[in-house]
Amino acid sequence: RELPTQRAVEALKSNHSPLQGEAIYALVSSRDPGTMEDLVESTSANGTMDLESQVLAVEVLRTYVADQVFADKVAINALVQFIQRGNEAVSNVARQALLDMQQFREANEANL
């Protein structure tokens, strides 16, 4: 892993919330599949993030996935994991992101 990515992972695993916010943005923009797993692990019920940071992580990921026109399979898989492993607030945001993706795809199919 690149050093900035490694530092972001370390910040995620710390209990220092301001650093976690910056780490979330760094990891979501990373193309490394392993960083998505780190993000999911830290955001899961047994992770180190507080609820506010957990929801921020999923919201940032939701925006990223939409910006990528729902083509990033690793990020989409991370959303599915958030639904399965997150608390209710985190799961709801991830579920909405996948619903957005489904609606986007249906709209595009209708326009073909």
N, C-alpha and C positions, 0 to 999 in steps of 0.2 A: 504494500500500500504506500501511496505517496504520504509524505510527512504531514501536510495539512489535513488530509483525510484521517490519518491516524490520530492527530490531535483532536479532531472533531469527535471521533469515537470516544476518546478518553474524556472529553468534556461531557458527552452524553451520559457517561457512566458516573460522573461526579454528582454531588448533591447541590451544586452551585447553579441555580436556575438561570441567571443571566447568560452564563456560558452555554447552557443547553439550547437556548434560543438560537444563538449564532451557529452552534453545531448542527442544529436541525436544518437550517438553510444550506449549510455547506454539504451535508450528506445527501439531501434530496437532489441537489444539482450535480452530484457525483454520478458517474456512469458505472461505478463498481457495484455489482450485485451484492457483494458482501456487506456493503454499507447499508443497503436496504434492510438486510437481516439484523444488523446492529440497531438500526432505528426501530424495527419491530420489537426486538428484544427489550430495548430500553423503555418502550412505550407500553409493553404488556403489563398486566396486573402485577407481576413480580419485578418489574423494572425499577429504575432509580428516578424516573421523572415524576414530578408532581402532575396533578390532573391538568392544570393549565398548559403545561409544556406538552403533555400528551396530545391534547386537543390541537394545539398549535402544530405539532408534527403532522398530524393527519390532514389538517387544513392546508398546510404547505404542500404536502404530497398530492392532495386533491387538485390544487391549482397547477402543480407541475404536470400531472397526468393529463389534465385538460389542455394545457399549453402544448403538450406533445401529441395532441389529437388522438389520445387514447391508444398510442402505438407502443408505449414502453411496457413490455410484458413483465419486467422485473418489478416496476412500480405498481402495476395492477395486482400482481401477486402479493405485494406488501399490503395493499389495501384489503385483500381477502384475509390475510393473516391478522390484520387489525380487527376485522369483524370477529374472527374466531377467538382472538386472544385478548382483546382490549376490554375495557370496562364499557358501560352503556353509552356514555358520552362519546368515547372514541369510536365505538362500533357504529353509532348513528352517523357520524361524519363520513366514515369509510363506506357505509352502506349507501349514503347519498351520492358519493363520488361514483360508485359502480352503477347506480341508477342513472346518473348523468351520462355515463358512458353508453349504457344501453339505449337511452333516448337519442343520443347523438347518432349511434349506428342505425337505429330504426329510421331516423329522419333522412340519413344519407341513402339508405336503401330505397326509401320512398321516392327520392329524387332521381334515381337511376332509370 
